[in-house]
């Protein structure tokens, strides 16, 4: 893993409210202008409907696997249908808008996709059960995803030649997969917990799709993020909802930081509400640092400030304010790390 990459002081998670692609790209690139202020990212606008949602969007990236919308959710099918085509078309529009607003840009640029385990928990096989129920289907899905991500990243590099592409894998269901908490189609039972070594190996394979020097962030806004497992799987950075941390996480976070893993600390609420002053937003990060006995000088290199989760459920005005607040909070952290 390349230890010299930078994620910048702040960034967004991915999703934004509304359906105006150009406006979203303009907001993100205007707020996060590069290494000094933060890392711009490819916006996601799930309000457009099926195919713009996180599962459908990633299903559209798969290679030689196709999915369509059923009343129960996304289901793997035999051939590309209108749902897959819609997802691919919207992703193309998003990339066109990003390309327009990143002319001459140089620096880190983040793209997001659903990780293999959340995808396996959400995509249905022909029998209506989650792909998670079939180890062979999980392997096929991870392989197809890895290939699709390689092509997606190459496309982004072609469009924005100065970008150092950072890949974010969204894994909100990862903890449920590890604990055997993903419900079956009937809703009466749960799928068996997947062995931790299998989870780690699959993540390592998909993370490897970004090449030996491509930084990968794994994002989970669930409690009990498996920091150590993600670090072993090759995640260069871990993105999480800071408010869900407990002191049980201290040791794993300390080990991750000392091993060079970056933290994307979700300290700004993802839904409308009053925003505290920037220093107040990062007070918990400083407190954690002191509790762990870590060097305050490491803080700005090790931590980027983000919203706690995606902003799709926020109002457009709040989403803009929240992203700008991340930049100000990161500046506060840099100015006064102790």
KELUMLO-565679 format. One record per residue: residue number from 0; x, y, z of N, C-alpha, C in turn; residue in one letter. Coordinates in steps of 0.1 Angstrom, whole numbers, always signed. Example, Ala and Ser with C-alpha at 12.3 -4.5 7.8 and 13.67 -1.06 7.14 Angstrom:
BEGIN
NODE|0|+132|-57|+78|+123|-45|+78|+132|-33|+78|A
NODE|1|+128|-22|+71|+137|-11|+71|+129|+0|+79|S
! end
This chain:
BEGIN
NODE|0|+8|-12|+0|+0|+0|+0|+9|+12|+0|X
NODE|1|+5|+22|-8|+12|+35|-9|+9|+43|+3|X
NODE|2|+20|+46|+11|+18|+53|+24|+18|+68|+22|X
NODE|3|+21|+73|+9|+23|+87|+7|+10|+94|+2|X
NODE|4|-1|+87|+1|-13|+93|-4|-19|+103|+6|X
NODE|5|-27|+112|+1|-34|+121|+11|-49|+121|+8|X
NODE|6|-57|+121|+18|-71|+121|+16|-76|+136|+18|X
NODE|7|-68|+145|+22|-72|+158|+24|-79|+159|+38|X
NODE|8|-81|+171|+43|-86|+173|+57|-101|+170|+58|X
NODE|9|-109|+170|+47|-123|+167|+48|-128|+161|+35|X
NODE|10|-140|+155|+36|-147|+150|+23|-161|+147|+27|X
NODE|11|-169|+143|+17|-183|+138|+19|-183|+123|+18|X
NODE|12|-194|+117|+22|-196|+103|+21|-199|+98|+7|X
NODE|13|-208|+105|+1|-212|+101|-13|-226|+107|-17|X
NODE|14|-236|+103|-10|-250|+107|-15|-253|+121|-11|X
NODE|15|-261|+127|-20|-267|+141|-17|-281|+141|-21|X
NODE|16|-289|+151|-16|-303|+151|-20|-305|+157|-34|X
NODE|17|-317|+155|-39|-321|+162|-52|-318|+153|-64|X
NODE|18|-320|+159|-76|-318|+151|-88|-310|+159|-98|X
NODE|19|-305|+170|-95|-297|+178|-104|-282|+175|-103|X
NODE|20|-278|+167|-113|-264|+161|-113|-253|+172|-113|X
NODE|21|-256|+182|-122|-245|+193|-124|-245|+201|-111|X
NODE|22|-256|+204|-105|-256|+212|-92|-248|+204|-81|X
NODE|23|-250|+191|-81|-244|+183|-70|-228|+183|-73|X
NODE|24|-224|+181|-85|-210|+181|-88|-204|+195|-85|X
NODE|25|-211|+205|-89|-206|+219|-86|-205|+221|-71|X
NODE|26|-214|+217|-63|-214|+218|-48|-201|+211|-43|X
NODE|27|-200|+198|-47|-189|+190|-41|-175|+196|-45|X
NODE|28|-173|+199|-58|-160|+204|-62|-158|+218|-58|X
NODE|29|-168|+226|-55|-167|+240|-50|-163|+240|-35|X
NODE|30|-168|+229|-28|-165|+229|-13|-152|+222|-11|X
NODE|31|-149|+211|-17|-137|+204|-16|-128|+206|-28|X
NODE|32|-119|+216|-27|-112|+221|-39|-98|+214|-41|X
NODE|33|-95|+204|-32|-82|+197|-33|-75|+196|-20|X
NODE|34|-62|+193|-20|-55|+189|-8|-56|+199|+3|X
NODE|35|-58|+212|+0|-58|+222|+11|-72|+222|+19|X
NODE|36|-83|+220|+11|-96|+221|+18|-103|+208|+20|X
NODE|37|-101|+199|+10|-107|+185|+11|-107|+178|-2|X
NODE|38|-112|+166|-1|-112|+157|-13|-125|+157|-20|X
NODE|39|-126|+161|-32|-139|+160|-39|-143|+146|-42|X
NODE|40|-156|+143|-44|-160|+130|-46|-171|+130|-57|X
NODE|41|-173|+118|-63|-184|+116|-72|-197|+116|-65|X
NODE|42|-206|+126|-67|-219|+126|-60|-228|+115|-64|X
NODE|43|-237|+110|-55|-247|+100|-58|-260|+106|-55|X
NODE|44|-270|+105|-64|-283|+111|-61|-294|+101|-62|X
NODE|45|-296|+93|-51|-306|+82|-51|-320|+87|-53|X
NODE|46|-323|+100|-51|-337|+105|-53|-342|+103|-67|X
NODE|47|-333|+100|-76|-337|+98|-90|-345|+85|-92|X
NODE|48|-343|+76|-82|-351|+63|-83|-342|+51|-85|X
NODE|49|-348|+39|-87|-341|+27|-89|-330|+28|-100|X
NODE|50|-318|+24|-96|-306|+25|-105|-297|+37|-101|X
NODE|51|-303|+46|-93|-295|+57|-87|-292|+54|-72|X
NODE|52|-300|+44|-67|-298|+39|-53|-284|+32|-52|X
NODE|53|-279|+31|-40|-266|+25|-39|-264|+11|-44|X
NODE|54|-274|+2|-42|-274|-11|-47|-275|-12|-62|X
NODE|55|-285|-5|-68|-286|-5|-82|-275|+1|-90|X
NODE|56|-269|+12|-84|-258|+19|-90|-246|+9|-91|X
NODE|57|-243|+2|-80|-232|-7|-81|-235|-20|-89|X
NODE|58|-248|-24|-89|-252|-35|-98|-249|-32|-112|X
NODE|59|-251|-19|-116|-248|-15|-130|-234|-16|-134|X
NODE|60|-225|-16|-124|-210|-17|-127|-206|-32|-128|X
NODE|61|-214|-41|-124|-209|-55|-125|-206|-60|-139|X
NODE|62|-197|-69|-140|-193|-75|-153|-199|-89|-155|X
NODE|63|-207|-90|-165|-213|-103|-169|-222|-108|-158|X
NODE|64|-227|-99|-150|-238|-102|-140|-248|-90|-141|X
NODE|65|-261|-93|-142|-270|-83|-144|-281|-84|-133|X
NODE|66|-287|-72|-130|-298|-72|-120|-310|-64|-125|X
NODE|67|-321|-68|-120|-333|-60|-123|-341|-58|-110|X
NODE|68|-350|-48|-111|-358|-45|-99|-371|-54|-98|X
NODE|69|-372|-60|-87|-385|-68|-84|-392|-61|-72|X
NODE|70|-404|-64|-69|-411|-58|-58|-403|-59|-45|X
NODE|71|-395|-70|-44|-388|-72|-31|-374|-66|-31|X
NODE|72|-369|-61|-43|-356|-55|-43|-349|-58|-56|X
NODE|73|-336|-57|-56|-328|-60|-68|-325|-75|-69|X
NODE|74|-327|-81|-81|-325|-95|-83|-316|-98|-95|X
NODE|75|-307|-107|-93|-298|-111|-104|-306|-118|-115|X
NODE|76|-304|-113|-128|-311|-119|-139|-301|-124|-150|X
NODE|77|-306|-128|-161|-298|-134|-171|-292|-125|-181|X
NODE|78|-298|-113|-183|-294|-104|-193|-296|-90|-189|X
NODE|79|-289|-80|-195|-291|-66|-190|-305|-61|-195|X
NODE|80|-313|-56|-185|-326|-51|-188|-326|-36|-187|X
NODE|81|-338|-30|-187|-338|-15|-186|-333|-9|-173|X
NODE|82|-334|-17|-162|-329|-12|-149|-314|-11|-149|X
NODE|83|-307|-21|-155|-292|-21|-156|-288|-9|-165|X
NODE|84|-295|-8|-176|-292|+3|-186|-294|+17|-179|X
NODE|85|-305|+18|-171|-307|+31|-165|-296|+34|-155|X
NODE|86|-292|+24|-147|-281|+26|-137|-268|+31|-144|X
NODE|87|-265|+24|-155|-253|+27|-163|-254|+41|-169|X
NODE|88|-265|+44|-174|-267|+58|-180|-266|+69|-170|X
NODE|89|-272|+67|-158|-271|+77|-147|-256|+79|-143|X
NODE|90|-249|+68|-141|-235|+68|-137|-227|+76|-147|X
NODE|91|-230|+74|-160|-223|+81|-171|-226|+96|-170|X
NODE|92|-239|+100|-167|-242|+114|-165|-234|+120|-153|X
NODE|93|-233|+112|-143|-226|+117|-131|-212|+120|-134|X
NODE|94|-206|+111|-141|-192|+112|-145|-189|+124|-155|X
NODE|95|-199|+126|-164|-198|+138|-173|-198|+151|-165|X
NODE|96|-207|+152|-155|-208|+164|-147|-195|+166|-138|X
NODE|97|-190|+155|-133|-178|+155|-125|-166|+160|-134|X
NODE|98|-165|+154|-146|-155|+158|-155|-155|+173|-158|X
NODE|99|-167|+178|-160|-169|+192|-164|-163|+201|-153|X
NODE|100|-165|+197|-140|-161|+206|-129|-148|+203|-123|X
NODE|101|-141|+193|-129|-127|+190|-124|-116|+192|-135|X
NODE|102|-119|+201|-145|-109|+204|-155|-97|+210|-148|X
NODE|103|-85|+205|-152|-72|+209|-146|-70|+205|-131|X
NODE|104|-80|+197|-126|-79|+193|-112|-67|+183|-110|X
NODE|105|-60|+185|-99|-49|+176|-95|-50|+173|-80|X
NODE|106|-51|+160|-76|-52|+157|-62|-61|+145|-60|X
NODE|107|-64|+141|-48|-72|+130|-45|-87|+132|-50|X
NODE|108|-93|+122|-55|-107|+123|-60|-113|+109|-56|X
NODE|109|-124|+110|-49|-130|+97|-44|-143|+93|-52|X
NODE|110|-143|+80|-55|-155|+74|-60|-160|+63|-51|X
NODE|111|-173|+60|-51|-179|+51|-41|-186|+39|-48|X
NODE|112|-186|+28|-42|-194|+16|-47|-197|+8|-35|X
NODE|113|-208|+0|-36|-211|-9|-25|-201|-21|-24|X
NODE|114|-197|-24|-12|-187|-35|-10|-193|-49|-13|X
NODE|115|-185|-59|-14|-190|-72|-17|-200|-78|-8|X
NODE|116|-199|-76|+5|-208|-82|+15|-221|-75|+16|X
NODE|117|-221|-62|+16|-234|-55|+16|-242|-59|+3|X
NODE|118|-234|-60|-8|-241|-64|-21|-246|-78|-20|X
NODE|119|-239|-87|-14|-244|-101|-13|-256|-102|-4|X
NODE|120|-257|-93|+6|-268|-93|+15|-280|-87|+9|X
NODE|121|-278|-78|-2|-290|-71|-8|-294|-77|-21|X
NODE|122|-285|-82|-29|-290|-88|-42|-296|-101|-40|X
NODE|123|-307|-103|-47|-314|-116|-46|-310|-126|-57|X
NODE|124|-309|-139|-54|-308|-149|-65|-322|-151|-71|X
NODE|125|-322|-160|-81|-335|-163|-88|-345|-168|-79|X
NODE|126|-341|-175|-68|-351|-181|-59|-356|-171|-48|X
NODE|127|-351|-159|-49|-356|-148|-40|-348|-147|-27|X
NODE|128|-338|-156|-25|-330|-155|-13|-318|-146|-17|X
NODE|129|-312|-140|-6|-300|-132|-9|-288|-140|-14|X
NODE|130|-280|-134|-22|-268|-141|-27|-259|-146|-15|X
NODE|131|-261|-139|-4|-254|-143|+8|-256|-158|+12|X
NODE|132|-267|-163|+8|-271|-177|+11|-262|-187|+4|X
NODE|133|-255|-183|-6|-248|-192|-15|-233|-188|-16|X
NODE|134|-224|-196|-10|-210|-192|-11|-204|-190|-25|X
NODE|135|-209|-198|-34|-205|-197|-48|-209|-184|-54|X
NODE|136|-222|-180|-52|-227|-168|-57|-220|-156|-51|X
NODE|137|-216|-157|-38|-208|-146|-32|-194|-144|-39|X
NODE|138|-188|-156|-42|-175|-155|-49|-177|-149|-63|X
NODE|139|-187|-153|-70|-190|-148|-84|-192|-133|-83|X
NODE|140|-200|-129|-74|-204|-115|-72|-191|-106|-69|X
NODE|141|-183|-111|-60|-171|-104|-57|-161|-103|-69|X
NODE|142|-160|-113|-76|-152|-113|-88|-157|-103|-99|X
NODE|143|-170|-104|-101|-176|-94|-110|-175|-80|-106|X
NODE|144|-176|-78|-93|-175|-64|-87|-161|-59|-89|X
NODE|145|-151|-67|-86|-137|-63|-87|-134|-59|-102|X
NODE|146|-139|-67|-111|-136|-64|-125|-143|-51|-129|X
NODE|147|-156|-49|-125|-163|-37|-128|-157|-25|-122|X
NODE|148|-151|-26|-110|-145|-15|-103|-132|-11|-111|X
NODE|149|-124|-21|-115|-112|-17|-123|-116|-9|-135|X
NODE|150|-127|-12|-142|-131|-5|-154|-136|+9|-150|X
NODE|151|-143|+10|-139|-148|+23|-135|-137|+32|-131|X
NODE|152|-127|+27|-124|-116|+36|-120|-108|+40|-132|X
NODE|153|-106|+31|-142|-99|+35|-154|-106|+46|-161|X
NODE|154|-120|+46|-161|-128|+56|-168|-126|+69|-161|X
NODE|155|-126|+69|-148|-124|+81|-140|-110|+87|-143|X
NODE|156|-100|+79|-143|-86|+84|-146|-85|+90|-160|X
NODE|157|-92|+84|-169|-92|+89|-183|-99|+103|-183|X
NODE|158|-110|+105|-176|-117|+117|-176|-110|+128|-168|X
NODE|159|-104|+124|-157|-97|+134|-148|-82|+130|-147|X
NODE|160|-74|+133|-156|-60|+127|-157|-52|+131|-144|X
NODE|161|-55|+142|-138|-47|+147|-127|-52|+141|-113|X
NODE|162|-62|+133|-114|-67|+127|-101|-60|+115|-96|X
NODE|163|-58|+115|-83|-53|+103|-76|-66|+96|-71|X
NODE|164|-71|+86|-78|-84|+81|-75|-84|+73|-62|X
NODE|165|-93|+76|-53|-95|+69|-41|-108|+61|-42|X
NODE|166|-108|+49|-39|-121|+41|-40|-126|+39|-26|X
NODE|167|-139|+42|-24|-146|+39|-12|-156|+27|-14|X
NODE|168|-155|+17|-5|-164|+6|-5|-174|+8|+6|X
NODE|169|-187|+9|+3|-197|+11|+13|-202|-2|+18|X
NODE|170|-200|-5|+31|-203|-18|+37|-212|-16|+50|X
NODE|171|-224|-10|+48|-233|-9|+60|-238|-22|+66|X
NODE|172|-238|-32|+57|-244|-45|+62|-233|-55|+68|X
NODE|173|-220|-50|+67|-209|-59|+71|-210|-65|+85|X
NODE|174|-214|-57|+95|-215|-62|+108|-226|-72|+109|X
NODE|175|-237|-70|+102|-248|-80|+102|-244|-93|+96|X
NODE|176|-236|-92|+85|-231|-104|+78|-222|-112|+88|X
NODE|177|-213|-105|+95|-204|-112|+104|-212|-118|+116|X
NODE|178|-223|-112|+120|-230|-117|+132|-242|-126|+128|X
NODE|179|-244|-129|+116|-256|-137|+112|-269|-130|+115|X
NODE|180|-270|-117|+112|-282|-110|+114|-290|-106|+102|X
NODE|181|-285|-110|+90|-292|-107|+78|-304|-116|+76|X
NODE|182|-316|-111|+75|-328|-119|+74|-330|-126|+61|X
NODE|183|-336|-138|+62|-339|-146|+50|-351|-139|+43|X
NODE|184|-355|-144|+31|-366|-138|+24|-379|-139|+32|X
NODE|185|-381|-149|+39|-394|-151|+47|-394|-141|+59|X
NODE|186|-382|-136|+63|-382|-127|+74|-382|-134|+88|X
NODE|187|-384|-147|+88|-385|-155|+100|-372|-160|+105|X
NODE|188|-362|-161|+96|-349|-166|+100|-338|-157|+96|X
NODE|189|-326|-160|+99|-315|-152|+95|-305|-161|+88|X
NODE|190|-297|-155|+79|-286|-163|+72|-275|-165|+82|X
NODE|191|-269|-177|+80|-258|-180|+89|-247|-170|+88|X
NODE|192|-240|-167|+99|-228|-158|+99|-218|-163|+90|X
NODE|193|-212|-154|+82|-201|-158|+74|-188|-158|+82|X
NODE|194|-179|-168|+79|-167|-169|+86|-158|-157|+84|X
NODE|195|-152|-151|+95|-145|-139|+94|-133|-140|+84|X
NODE|196|-127|-151|+83|-116|-152|+74|-120|-152|+59|X
NODE|197|-132|-157|+57|-138|-156|+43|-142|-142|+40|X
NODE|198|-148|-135|+50|-151|-121|+48|-139|-112|+45|X
NODE|199|-128|-115|+53|-116|-107|+51|-109|-110|+38|X
NODE|200|-109|-123|+34|-102|-127|+21|-110|-120|+9|X
NODE|201|-123|-121|+10|-131|-115|-1|-129|-100|-2|X
NODE|202|-129|-93|+9|-126|-79|+9|-112|-76|+4|X
NODE|203|-103|-84|+8|-89|-82|+3|-89|-83|-12|X
NODE|204|-96|-93|-18|-96|-94|-33|-102|-82|-39|X
NODE|205|-113|-77|-34|-120|-66|-40|-112|-53|-38|X
NODE|206|-106|-51|-27|-97|-40|-24|-85|-40|-34|X
NODE|207|-80|-52|-37|-69|-54|-46|-72|-49|-60|X
NODE|208|-85|-48|-63|-89|-44|-77|-84|-30|-80|X
NODE|209|-81|-22|-70|-76|-8|-72|-61|-8|-74|X
NODE|210|-55|-20|-75|-40|-21|-77|-32|-19|-64|X
NODE|211|-19|-22|-65|-11|-22|-53|-10|-8|-46|X
NODE|212|-11|+3|-54|-9|+16|-48|-22|+24|-47|X
NODE|213|-33|+18|-50|-46|+25|-50|-52|+25|-36|X
NODE|214|-54|+37|-30|-60|+37|-16|-75|+34|-16|X
NODE|215|-79|+25|-7|-93|+22|-6|-98|+25|+8|X
NODE|216|-109|+32|+9|-116|+35|+21|-127|+25|+23|X
NODE|217|-129|+19|+34|-142|+12|+37|-150|+20|+46|X
NODE|218|-163|+22|+42|-172|+30|+50|-183|+22|+56|X
NODE|219|-185|+23|+69|-196|+17|+76|-202|+26|+86|X
NODE|220|-215|+29|+85|-221|+38|+96|-229|+30|+106|X
NODE|221|-225|+17|+107|-231|+8|+117|-223|+8|+130|X
NODE|222|-228|+4|+141|-220|+3|+153|-210|-9|+152|X
NODE|223|-200|-9|+160|-190|-20|+161|-183|-23|+148|X
NODE|224|-178|-12|+142|-171|-14|+129|-158|-23|+132|X
NODE|225|-156|-33|+124|-145|-43|+127|-132|-37|+122|X
NODE|226|-126|-27|+129|-114|-20|+125|-103|-29|+121|X
NODE|227|-100|-39|+130|-88|-48|+128|-90|-56|+115|X
NODE|228|-102|-61|+113|-104|-70|+101|-102|-61|+89|X
NODE|229|-108|-49|+89|-107|-41|+77|-92|-37|+74|X
NODE|230|-85|-34|+85|-71|-31|+83|-63|-43|+77|X
NODE|231|-66|-55|+82|-59|-67|+77|-63|-69|+62|X
NODE|232|-75|-66|+59|-79|-68|+45|-73|-58|+35|X
NODE|233|-66|-48|+40|-59|-39|+31|-66|-25|+30|X
NODE|234|-76|-22|+39|-82|-8|+38|-71|+2|+42|X
NODE|235|-69|+12|+34|-60|+23|+38|-66|+33|+47|X
NODE|236|-80|+33|+47|-87|+42|+56|-100|+36|+59|X
NODE|237|-106|+40|+71|-119|+35|+75|-127|+47|+79|X
NODE|238|-140|+47|+73|-149|+58|+75|-161|+53|+83|X
NODE|239|-164|+61|+93|-174|+56|+103|-182|+68|+109|X
NODE|240|-193|+65|+116|-201|+75|+123|-194|+76|+137|X
NODE|241|-188|+87|+140|-181|+89|+152|-189|+88|+164|X
NODE|242|-202|+91|+163|-211|+91|+175|-214|+77|+180|X
NODE|243|-211|+67|+171|-214|+53|+175|-202|+46|+182|X
NODE|244|-191|+53|+182|-179|+47|+189|-182|+45|+204|X
NODE|245|-176|+34|+209|-176|+33|+224|-161|+30|+228|X
NODE|246|-159|+30|+241|-145|+28|+245|-140|+14|+242|X
NODE|247|-149|+5|+238|-145|-8|+234|-137|-8|+221|X
NODE|248|-139|+3|+213|-133|+5|+200|-119|+11|+202|X
NODE|249|-115|+16|+214|-103|+23|+216|-90|+16|+211|X
NODE|250|-89|+3|+215|-77|-4|+212|-75|-6|+197|X
NODE|251|-86|-10|+191|-85|-12|+176|-82|+0|+169|X
NODE|252|-88|+12|+173|-85|+24|+166|-71|+28|+168|X
NODE|253|-66|+27|+181|-52|+31|+184|-42|+22|+175|X
NODE|254|-45|+9|+174|-36|+1|+166|-37|+5|+151|X
NODE|255|-49|+8|+146|-51|+12|+132|-43|+25|+129|X
NODE|256|-44|+35|+138|-37|+47|+136|-21|+45|+136|X
NODE|257|-17|+37|+145|-2|+35|+146|+3|+26|+134|X
NODE|258|-6|+19|+128|-2|+11|+116|-3|+20|+103|X
NODE|259|-8|+32|+105|-8|+41|+93|-22|+42|+86|X
NODE|260|-32|+36|+92|-46|+36|+87|-52|+50|+89|X
NODE|261|-57|+56|+79|-64|+69|+80|-78|+67|+86|X
NODE|262|-83|+77|+93|-97|+76|+98|-105|+87|+92|X
NODE|263|-117|+84|+86|-126|+94|+82|-137|+95|+92|X
NODE|264|-136|+105|+101|-144|+106|+113|-157|+113|+109|X
NODE|265|-168|+106|+110|-181|+112|+107|-187|+120|+119|X
NODE|266|-184|+133|+120|-187|+140|+132|-198|+150|+129|X
NODE|267|-202|+153|+116|-212|+162|+113|-225|+155|+110|X
NODE|268|-236|+158|+117|-249|+150|+114|-253|+150|+100|X
NODE|269|-258|+138|+96|-262|+136|+82|-276|+141|+78|X
NODE|270|-284|+145|+88|-297|+150|+86|-299|+164|+92|X
NODE|271|-309|+171|+87|-311|+185|+91|-312|+187|+106|X
NODE|272|-305|+197|+111|-305|+201|+125|-295|+212|+127|X
NODE|273|-294|+217|+139|-285|+228|+141|-270|+223|+141|X
NODE|274|-261|+230|+135|-247|+226|+135|-240|+233|+146|X
NODE|275|-232|+226|+154|-224|+233|+164|-213|+241|+158|X
NODE|276|-206|+248|+166|-194|+255|+161|-184|+245|+156|X
NODE|277|-175|+249|+146|-166|+239|+141|-157|+232|+151|X
NODE|278|-152|+240|+161|-144|+234|+172|-152|+224|+180|X
NODE|279|-164|+226|+182|-173|+217|+190|-175|+204|+182|X
NODE|280|-176|+205|+169|-178|+193|+161|-166|+183|+162|X
NODE|281|-154|+188|+164|-142|+179|+165|-137|+177|+179|X
NODE|282|-144|+182|+189|-140|+181|+203|-138|+166|+206|X
NODE|283|-148|+157|+202|-147|+143|+205|-135|+136|+199|X
NODE|284|-130|+141|+188|-118|+135|+181|-106|+139|+190|X
NODE|285|-105|+151|+194|-94|+155|+203|-94|+147|+216|X
NODE|286|-106|+145|+222|-108|+137|+234|-103|+123|+232|X
NODE|287|-107|+117|+221|-103|+103|+218|-88|+102|+217|X
NODE|288|-82|+112|+210|-67|+112|+208|-60|+112|+221|X
NODE|289|-65|+121|+230|-59|+122|+244|-60|+108|+251|X
NODE|290|-72|+103|+250|-75|+90|+257|-66|+79|+253|X
NODE|291|-63|+79|+239|-55|+69|+234|-40|+72|+236|X
NODE|292|-37|+84|+241|-23|+87|+243|-15|+89|+230|X
NODE|293|-22|+93|+219|-15|+94|+206|-10|+108|+205|X
NODE|294|+1|+110|+196|+7|+122|+194|-2|+132|+187|X
NODE|295|-5|+144|+193|-14|+153|+186|-9|+158|+172|X
NODE|296|+4|+157|+170|+10|+160|+157|+5|+151|+146|X
NODE|297|+1|+139|+150|-4|+129|+140|-18|+132|+135|X
NODE|298|-25|+140|+143|-40|+142|+141|-44|+146|+127|X
NODE|299|-38|+156|+122|-43|+161|+109|-39|+151|+98|X
NODE|300|-28|+144|+99|-25|+134|+89|-34|+122|+89|X
NODE|301|-38|+119|+102|-45|+106|+104|-60|+107|+102|X
NODE|302|-66|+120|+104|-80|+121|+104|-85|+131|+94|X
NODE|303|-96|+127|+86|-103|+136|+78|-117|+137|+84|X
NODE|304|-123|+149|+82|-136|+151|+88|-147|+149|+77|X
NODE|305|-158|+142|+81|-169|+139|+71|-182|+140|+78|X
NODE|306|-193|+141|+71|-206|+138|+77|-207|+124|+83|X
NODE|307|-216|+122|+92|-217|+109|+98|-221|+98|+89|X
NODE|308|-229|+101|+78|-233|+92|+68|-237|+100|+56|X
NODE|309|-242|+93|+46|-246|+100|+33|-257|+111|+37|X
NODE|310|-258|+121|+27|-267|+132|+30|-280|+132|+21|X
NODE|311|-283|+120|+16|-295|+119|+8|-308|+123|+15|X
NODE|312|-308|+121|+28|-321|+124|+35|-321|+138|+40|X
NODE|313|-311|+146|+37|-311|+160|+42|-317|+170|+32|X
NODE|314|-320|+182|+36|-325|+192|+26|-313|+197|+18|X
NODE|315|-315|+202|+6|-303|+207|-2|-295|+217|+5|X
NODE|316|-302|+226|+12|-295|+237|+19|-287|+232|+31|X
NODE|317|-292|+222|+38|-285|+216|+49|-273|+208|+44|X
NODE|318|-275|+201|+33|-264|+193|+27|-252|+202|+24|X
NODE|319|-255|+213|+17|-244|+223|+14|-237|+228|+26|X
NODE|320|-245|+231|+36|-240|+237|+49|-231|+226|+56|X
NODE|321|-236|+214|+56|-229|+203|+63|-215|+200|+56|X
NODE|322|-214|+200|+43|-201|+198|+36|-192|+210|+40|X
NODE|323|-197|+222|+39|-188|+234|+42|-184|+233|+57|X
NODE|324|-193|+228|+65|-190|+227|+80|-178|+217|+82|X
NODE|325|-178|+206|+74|-167|+197|+75|-154|+203|+73|X
NODE|326|-153|+212|+62|-141|+219|+59|-136|+228|+71|X
NODE|327|-146|+235|+77|-143|+244|+88|-138|+237|+100|X
NODE|328|-145|+225|+103|-142|+217|+114|-128|+211|+113|X
NODE|329|-124|+207|+101|-111|+202|+98|-100|+212|+100|X
NODE|330|-104|+225|+96|-94|+236|+98|-92|+238|+113|X
NODE|331|-103|+237|+121|-102|+239|+135|-93|+229|+142|X
NODE|332|-94|+216|+137|-86|+205|+142|-71|+208|+139|X
NODE|333|-69|+213|+126|-55|+215|+122|-49|+227|+130|X
NODE|334|-57|+237|+133|-52|+249|+140|-49|+246|+155|X
NODE|335|-57|+237|+160|-56|+234|+175|-58|+219|+177|X
NODE|336|-47|+211|+174|-49|+196|+176|-50|+192|+190|X
NODE|337|-46|+200|+200|-46|+195|+214|-58|+200|+222|X
! end
